[in-house]
């Protein structure tokens, strides 16, 4: 597995090796032993799978607050997404900075989004499916969001996203207080 650093410490791009023949291909998307050897000792406890019918569907920017915070390993298994992580750890030297990575079914790339980061994605194709692993189960009382267009993210071409009611009503970054401290996550 190729593991690439991004401009944000802890946010990684993981690209599994594909083994192919005339039948198609096989890839190992996560191996706990191999990842622990690479310093990624994560215990995933929940897998999520989303389907977005329309190109331009935007899901995010989401987080789950401590003590139920989640690390996420995100991949696109059908279609294409522009995946984004934003550092929201108070006191972090990279607070408010973001990275974006295009994940597609074809490129097989995955984005590791650690605790203390907002996560969201924009679908770049219709009928897109995204799957991601989480290190904690969903806890509605710890669920949160920040409005997608208040963080300064360059989503690409002019975006008129398809949003959920929850995402449309999320607070602006300037009106919101992060529950994450950099000293707690460092």
C-alpha positions as CSV (number, residue, x, y, z in Angstrom):
1,X,0.0,0.0,0.0
2,X,1.3,3.4,-0.9
3,X,0.8,5.9,2.0
4,X,1.2,9.6,1.1
5,X,1.3,12.5,3.5
6,X,-0.8,15.6,2.7
7,X,-0.2,19.2,3.8
8,X,-2.2,18.4,7.0
9,X,-0.4,16.2,9.5
10,X,-2.3,13.0,10.0
11,X,-4.5,13.3,6.9
12,X,-3.1,10.6,4.6
13,X,-3.8,9.3,1.1
14,X,-3.7,5.5,1.0
15,X,-3.6,3.8,-2.4
16,X,-3.9,0.0,-2.2
17,X,-2.0,-2.1,-4.8
18,X,-4.3,-3.8,-7.3
19,X,-3.6,-7.3,-8.5
20,X,-5.3,-7.9,-11.9
21,X,-5.7,-10.5,-14.5
22,X,-8.1,-11.3,-17.3
23,X,-11.0,-11.6,-14.7
24,X,-10.5,-8.2,-13.2
25,X,-8.6,-7.1,-10.1
26,X,-8.3,-7.6,-6.3
27,X,-7.1,-5.1,-3.7
28,X,-6.7,-5.1,0.0
29,X,-8.2,-1.9,1.3
30,X,-7.1,-2.3,5.0
31,X,-4.9,-4.7,6.8
32,X,-4.6,-4.0,10.5
33,X,-1.2,-5.7,10.9
34,X,0.4,-4.0,8.0
35,X,-1.1,-0.6,8.9
36,X,0.1,-0.9,12.5
37,X,3.6,-1.5,11.2
38,X,3.3,1.8,9.3
39,X,2.1,3.6,12.5
40,X,-1.6,3.4,11.8
41,X,-3.0,1.4,14.7
42,X,-6.7,2.0,14.2
43,X,-9.6,-0.2,15.4
44,X,-12.5,0.3,13.0
45,X,-15.9,-0.5,14.5
46,X,-18.4,0.7,11.9
47,X,-18.6,0.7,8.1
48,X,-20.8,3.2,6.3
49,X,-22.0,3.2,2.7
50,X,-23.7,6.1,0.9
51,X,-25.3,6.5,-2.5
52,X,-25.8,9.8,-4.2
53,X,-28.0,9.8,-7.3
54,X,-27.1,13.3,-8.5
55,X,-23.8,14.8,-9.6
56,X,-23.2,17.8,-7.3
57,X,-24.4,16.2,-4.1
58,X,-22.5,17.6,-1.2
59,X,-22.3,15.7,2.1
60,X,-20.6,17.6,4.9
61,X,-18.8,19.2,6.6
62,X,-19.3,16.7,9.4
63,X,-17.6,15.6,12.6
64,X,-18.4,13.6,15.7
65,X,-17.2,15.3,19.0
66,X,-15.2,13.8,21.8
67,X,-15.4,11.5,23.5
68,X,-17.1,9.8,20.5
69,X,-14.8,11.3,17.9
70,X,-14.1,9.2,14.8
71,X,-11.2,8.6,12.5
72,X,-12.5,7.8,9.0
73,X,-11.0,5.9,6.1
74,X,-13.0,7.0,3.0
75,X,-13.1,5.5,-0.5
76,X,-15.3,5.9,-3.6
77,X,-16.4,2.5,-5.0
78,X,-18.6,3.8,-7.8
79,X,-18.4,7.2,-9.6
80,X,-16.1,10.0,-8.3
81,X,-15.9,12.4,-5.4
82,X,-13.9,15.5,-4.3
83,X,-13.1,14.5,-0.7
84,X,-12.1,17.2,1.8
85,X,-10.6,17.3,5.3
86,X,-10.4,20.5,7.4
87,X,-8.3,20.9,10.6
88,X,-10.6,22.1,13.4
89,X,-8.2,21.5,16.4
90,X,-8.1,24.7,18.4
91,X,-4.5,25.8,18.8
92,X,-3.2,23.7,15.8
93,X,-0.7,25.5,13.5
94,X,-2.9,24.3,10.6
95,X,-6.3,25.2,12.1
96,X,-8.8,26.0,9.4
97,X,-6.6,24.7,6.6
98,X,-8.0,22.0,4.3
99,X,-6.9,19.4,1.8
100,X,-8.9,18.0,-1.1
101,X,-8.4,14.8,-2.9
102,X,-10.4,13.3,-5.8
103,X,-11.3,9.7,-5.1
104,X,-12.7,7.5,-7.8
105,X,-13.6,3.9,-8.3
106,X,-10.9,3.8,-10.9
107,X,-8.0,5.3,-8.9
108,X,-8.7,3.3,-5.8
109,X,-7.3,6.0,-3.5
110,X,-8.6,6.4,0.1
111,X,-8.4,9.4,2.4
112,X,-7.7,8.9,6.1
113,X,-9.4,11.7,8.0
114,X,-8.3,11.7,11.7
115,X,-10.3,12.9,14.7
116,X,-10.3,16.7,15.0
117,X,-11.0,17.2,11.3
118,X,-14.2,18.1,9.4
119,X,-15.0,15.8,6.6
120,X,-17.1,16.3,3.5
121,X,-17.3,15.3,-0.1
122,X,-18.9,16.5,-3.4
123,X,-20.0,14.0,-6.0
124,X,-18.4,14.5,-9.4
125,X,-20.6,11.9,-11.2
126,X,-24.1,10.7,-10.9
127,X,-24.9,7.4,-9.1
128,X,-21.8,7.7,-6.8
129,X,-21.2,5.3,-3.9
130,X,-18.8,6.1,-1.0
131,X,-17.8,3.7,1.7
132,X,-15.9,4.5,4.8
133,X,-14.7,2.9,8.0
134,X,-15.0,4.6,11.4
135,X,-13.2,4.1,14.7
136,X,-16.4,4.8,16.8
137,X,-20.0,4.1,16.2
138,X,-22.5,6.8,15.3
139,X,-23.6,8.9,18.4
140,X,-26.4,11.3,17.5
141,X,-25.7,13.5,20.6
142,X,-22.1,14.0,19.4
143,X,-22.9,14.6,15.7
144,X,-22.1,18.0,14.3
145,X,-21.5,20.0,11.1
146,X,-20.2,23.2,9.7
147,X,-21.6,24.9,6.6
148,X,-19.8,23.8,3.5
149,X,-19.2,27.3,2.0
150,X,-17.9,29.1,5.1
151,X,-14.5,27.5,5.4
152,X,-12.9,28.8,2.2
153,X,-12.7,25.4,0.4
154,X,-12.1,25.5,-3.3
155,X,-14.6,22.9,-4.4
156,X,-13.7,23.4,-8.1
157,X,-16.1,24.6,-10.8
158,X,-19.1,26.7,-9.8
159,X,-21.0,24.6,-7.3
160,X,-24.7,24.7,-6.7
161,X,-24.8,21.6,-4.4
162,X,-27.6,19.3,-3.6
163,X,-27.7,19.5,0.3
164,X,-29.5,17.8,3.1
165,X,-31.6,20.0,5.3
166,X,-29.1,19.4,8.1
167,X,-26.1,20.5,6.0
168,X,-27.9,23.5,4.7
169,X,-28.7,24.7,8.3
170,X,-25.2,24.0,9.7
171,X,-23.6,26.9,11.4
172,X,-20.9,29.0,9.7
173,X,-17.4,28.3,10.8
174,X,-17.1,31.9,12.2
175,X,-20.2,31.3,14.4
176,X,-19.1,27.9,15.7
177,X,-16.8,26.7,18.5
178,X,-14.7,23.6,17.8
179,X,-14.9,20.8,20.5
180,X,-11.3,19.7,19.6
181,X,-8.1,20.9,21.1
182,X,-4.8,20.3,19.3
183,X,-3.0,19.5,22.5
184,X,-5.5,16.7,23.2
185,X,-5.0,15.2,19.7
186,X,-1.3,15.8,19.2
